[in-house]
Amino acid sequence: MSSDTTQPIVPTVDTAVPDLLNGMDYSACVGLYPKPGCGTKPVLSGDRGGTMQIAVFGILIAGMVFIAFRIARSVRARDRALDPTD
């Protein structure tokens, strides 16, 4: 007695390539760097250009501004401590 309950996989004949370039010539998008207008728009938040990528960029910029502010503040404090005329 066999307990095989798997169904056979029916092959599909749908071999159409989705139009990811919105009608552009595929050879125009082949190269070392991504060209403007090639590719797809972000669908998920983690895709290139999605909201998560923009949020990470904003956090990085905010961190750099914070570091620059702290350096500038400590340089001013050091200069005030070293200047005996004030």
C-alpha positions, 0 to 999 in steps of 0.5 A, a space after each residue: 500500500 502506497 501513501 504517496 499523496 503528491 500531485 503531478 506537476 503540470 507543465 505550463 506553456 506560459 513563457 512570456 517575458 514580462 516587460 520590465 523596461 516599459 517598451 525600451 530596447 533591451 540592448 540599451 539597458 545592458 552595461 556596467 552601470 544601470 542606465 536611467 529608465 531601465 529596471 522596475 519601480 520599487 514595489 516593496 519597501 526594501 527595493 532599490 529606491 524604496 522607503 526603507 532605503 530612503 529612511 536609511 539614507 536619512 538616518 546616515 545623513 542625520 548621524 553625519 550631521 550629529 558627528 559634525 556638530 559634536 566635533 565643532 562644539 568640542 573644537 570651540 570648547 578646546 579653543 576657549 580653554 586654550 585662549 587666555 585673553 578671554 
